[in-house]
Amino acid sequence: MRENLRTTDMSKGNGQPTTFSTSAQATTIKPTDLRGILKYVPRFQGQIFVIAVDGSIIADENFSNLLVDVAVLRSLAIKVVLVHGIGQQIQELAALRGVAITDAFGTGVTDAPTLDLAVRSASRVSHLILEGLTQNNLKAVITNSVRALPLGIIKGVDHQFTGKVERIDKDFLTGLINEQVVPLVSPLAFGPDGRTLRVNSDLLAAELAEALHATKVIYLTPEAGLEINGELHRQVAVGALRQVLEEHPEQISEISRSKAINAVRAIDTGTPRVHLVDGRVFDGLLNEIFSNEGVGTLVYGNDYQQIRKATRRDVRFIHSLTRSAVKREELLHRTQQAIEKNIDQFYVFEIDENIIACVTLIIYPGKPPLAELGSLYVLPFYHNRGIGKKMVEYACLMAKERGATQIIALSTQSFGFFTNTCGFEEADKSILPEVRLKLYDESGRNAKVLTKSLT
């Protein structure tokens, strides 16, 4: 569920819904309302965001507004590294000069004339960015922090001056960041002999995020987000995106495919979140970061890769895990047979292949469909690490993907956790489906009924 992911990661904080346009028009809220932003600033202070700006966005009329957004992030003590593309600029310069180019994006063959245009384009774009950052009172520097090797001969084709990243000078970049300087990295790198090689900016952003242990990669693109088979997705699990790229890459537009590939790469190498945001939308960058709904596409990984559906092999472990909670009447008693019968309702959290938490999810068909979260339990040793909250968020995500618009939870002793930490509200038992209400009355537990909207 996007809202729950946002609550953990980037909530606006004032509880108000965010509305937006996927065109290049202004959004209908002002995320620069500091009362909303500042409540969640501690989540991001001191973290590194790698922001990759597509060449077409640099040419867009909204580009100057994006640099103001970068200045806002810096004012909130969020560390920023900027990477820029030059694909559109190379194509325009080639047309102007009547030069035939071999590749505009740093993924195919780069011959000498193409490299020359790449150097000229990168110089111009870097200067434009420096100019805009200076107008916003930000210190910035163009770096030579990327070392590369020639991509070489692939399937019999010599890629000439196209490079692959060999090393990122992490100490150099970290030193700049610590001195309140914004590093600006162009899609040009330097080989062992010091000569210039062309690299792809989308890949470069992922490599920088890995080297700097960044919290986010944000791709500013000329599309509303990531469309798969013509449908715009507001959130995509990395596993699902990887499967699409492996089996049906044609379902993702050429403009977004490179960013999708490198989003998967970034998450696989340790970056928790990757965002694809329409750089043409006024305040789009801040809306993506500081609102519940966001305006682009969130590709997520790490927090949820340790959560999986339970299998029959887990029955004994789940029964053993929850036994003490049942004795304290925190959870309903379930036999191993009952757990096995309903194993498809369970999700478990693993650390080093050991199950340390579980939760159930039941969908009640109706209009609209309703979901119930239950049997939430985390081993005491792992309390206060945010695992319970992650389990709730994941259950909400799964419920929304299955069509539910509202989720309920029943609790006798942990209702404060649901209301204070997870955003649930107390409700009357009359909201329960008829079959569930009957079980509720028969149990005699008088549990509090809690609910949360998934819209």
Summary of the structure (lengths in Angstrom):
residues: 455
radius of gyration: 24.7
end to end distance: 8.8
largest distance: 81.9
contacts: 1538
relative contact order: 0.11
helix: 42%
strand: 25%
